[in-house]
Amino acid sequence: MIAVLQRWRRFQVPVAGRAAHLVERNAIMYRRGWFVIVSGFIEPLLYLLAIGFGVGALVGSTVTVNGHPLRYAVFVAPALMASSAMNGAIYETAFNFFYKLKYVKLYDAVLATPLGVADIALGEIAWALIRGTLYALGFIVVMVALGLAISPWAVLALPAAMLIGFSFAAVGTAASTFVRTWQDFDLVLTVLIPLFLFSATFYPITVYPGPLQVVVQLTPLYHGVDLLRSLTTGIIGPSILVDMAYLVVLGAAALLLAATRLQRLLLK
């Protein structure tokens, strides 16, 4: 009977109602640790103030993007917002998810309930998305207050940041299923830091040589940065469709991989 039940769960599709219980559990656990979530928002905000305004005063008054001159702070702010959404999603799914999977053995207990493996993947990704969205919401409020969102299209920046959060949450969840020890997270940071520095975050992609531009354009954070920068500056072009399609496909593929890997780890 147990074997039959396990085989049925292997083919169980995720259901939002079941996954919501895992989101509720995480929210209850964080009700006394809200400062952990707030701390993740502070770092990119400090980068904005130090680089957007401090370094911006040294590099010149404008940066040209697709023929449009922008103040340096206006140029940098959406990139840091995208990085904030990425960090919130990755830190929750990579580090916290690994701890609950390998040490707390939380999901072994969860599988004793009606939740299936796919529900676990969806629930954890949804919670990470909520965390990344909170970071992005705080960031867009600061941008508006500082006059760094100069286009009416900026109202779509929060949904766009949620898409970025979903993609990176799915990637983080999938990646954590391959992690064996805490030392392996050095590889995660080895990927995140170059993404943060070289995804056209602090300077236009046109400063790179042609072949390197192609490499950068294949990375996920670049598409998140380009999407948010287009919306907050009003420089809208066909590239935003490519950005959204890239993030949707990446998130869906990573979600599928995460669910498949969890099946192998939890339903042995």
N, C-alpha and C positions, 0 to 999 in steps of 0.2 A: 504493500500500500504506500509506504514511504517512497519507494522508487518511482511509483506511478505519479505521486504528487510532485516529486522533483522533476520528472520529465515534463509534466504539465507546466511547471513554472519556467522551464527553459523556453517555452514558446509564449509566455505571458507578455502581452504588450503593456507598456506603462499606462497608468491611469492617473490623471491629475488628482482626483479625489484621494487616492491612496498615497500618492507621493506627498500630498499636502500635510499628512501626519508627520512625516519626517521633517518638513520645513517647520512645523509647529514645535517639534521637539528641539530643534536647533535654536529657535527664537527663545524658548524658555531657558535654555542653557546660557544664552547670552544676556539675559535680562539684568544680571549683575556684573557683566563684563562688557558693558557698552563702550567703555573707554578703549577697548581693543579695536573696535570698529572705527571709532573716531580717530584714533592714532594713524590709521591707514590713510585718512583724508589729509592729515596735516602735512605729510612729506611732500606730495606734489604741490600743495599750496605754497610751501616754503620755496620750492623750486620756481614757482611762478613769480613770487615776489623778488627772489634773489636774481633770477636770470631774466625774466620778462622785463623787469624794470631796471635792475642793477646793471646787468650785462647789456641790456637793450640801450641804455644810455651811452654805452661805449661803441657799439657796433654801427651806430647811425640811426637815423630817424625812421627809415622805412626798409622793408624787405619786399622784393617784387615776386609775385606769384601769378603765373600766367598773364603777365603784363599788367597786373593790378598792384599798385604800391600799398603796403600794409605797415602799420606800426609794428615794431618787433614784438611787443607784448601781445598784440592781437594775433600775430602769427604763431607765437609759442603757446598761448593759453589753450586752444583746442587740442593740441598735441599732448599737453600735460593732462588734460581731461581724459583723453583716450588712455593714457598710461595709468591714470588713477583707476579707471574701470577695469583695465587689465590686471593691475596689482590686486585689487579687491577680490576678483574672481579667482586668480591663480593662487593666492595665499590661502584662501579658504579651501579650495578643492585639492591642491597639491599637499600642503602641510597638514592641515586639520583632517582632511579625508584619510590620509595615510595613517595618522595616529589612531583614528577610530577604526580603521580597517585592520591594522596589524597589531595594535597593542590593547585597545579597549575591547576588540572583538564585537563591536556594536552590531554589525550587520548579520552576524550569526544569530543574534537574538531577534533582530528585525524579521528574519526569514521565518521565525516561528509564528509570525502574525500573517494576516492576508497579503502583506506586501511581498512583491516579487523582486527579483534582481533588477529588472528594468525600472521598477518604481524607485528603488534605492538610487540608481543613477540619475533619474529625473529629479528626485527630491533634493539630492545634494547639489545638482547643477542649479536648480531653482533657488536654493538658499544662497549659493554663491552669487547668482545673478542679482538677488535682492541686496546683498552686501555691496557688490559693484555699483548697483544703481544708486544706493545711498551716497557713495563717494561722488558719483557723477552729479547727483542732484546738488550736493553741497558745493561742488565746483562750479556748476553753471550759475548758481546764485551769486557766488563771488565774482564770476566773470561779468554778470549783468551789473552788479554793484560798482565794478571798476570800469564799466564802459567798454569791455573787451568783446562783447557779442554785438556786432555792428549790423546784423542783418535780421529781418523778420523770420528768416528760415531757421534761426536759432531755436525756435520753439520745438523744432524736431530733433534738437541735439540730444535731449534726454532719451527718447526712443532709440536713437542711433547708438548712444552709449550702452543701452540695454542689449542691443544686438552684439556689440563688442564684448560685453560681459558674458553673454551666453556662449559665444564662440570660445573665449578663453576659459570659461568654467568647464565646458565640455572637454577641451584640450587638457586642462589641468587634471580633471578626473581620470581621463584615459591614461595620462602620463603617470599618475600616482600608482596605477595598478602594475606598472613595470618596476617601481622603486622597491629595492630590497632592504636598504638600511638608510638611516638619516644622512649618511655621507653621500648617498646618491643625489641628494638635493643640491649638491654643488653643481651638478650638471644642469639642473633647472635654472639656477642663478646664472650659469655660464651662458644660457640662452637668453634669459630675460634682460640682462644688462646690455648686451649689444642691440637687442630690439629697442630698448629705451633710448639708446644713444644715437642709433643710426637710421631710424625709421622716419627721416625727414622731420625729426622732432624739433631740433634747434636751428636748422637751416634748410633751405629748399633742396629738393632732390637733384636739381639741375647742377649743383656744385660737384656731383660725382661724375666720374668718367662713364661713358655710355654703358659698357658691360656691367659696371657696378650698379648703375641705376636699375638694370633688369633684375639683378639679384635682390635689391631692396624691395622692388615692386612685387616680388614673390612672397614677401613676409607678411604675416597677418596684421601686425601693429601698424605697418605703413598704410594699409587699407582703412584701418580705424581712424588713424590720424587724418588721412585725406578726406574721409567722409565727414568728420566733425569740423575740419577746417573749412570745407566747402559750405557747410550749413551755417556756421557762425560768422563767416565773412561774406556770404552771398555769392561766392564765385562758384556757381553751379554749372556742371558740365556732365557729359555722358559718363565720365569716370565714376560718378557716385553709384551708378547702376552696377558697374563692375565691382566696386567696393562692397556693396550690399550682397551681391551674389556670392562673392568670395567668402564673406563671413558666414552666410547662411549655410553654404555647402560645407565649409570647414566645421561649423558647429554640429551639423547633422551627422557628418562622418565620424567626428570625435565621440558624439553621444552613442552611436552604434558600436564603436570600438570599445568604449567604456563598459557598456552593457555586456558585450561579448566576453571581455576580460573578466568582469565580475562573476559571470556564470562559471568560468573556469576556476576561479579562486574560491568561490563560496559554495558551489554545487559540485564538489568533487565526488 
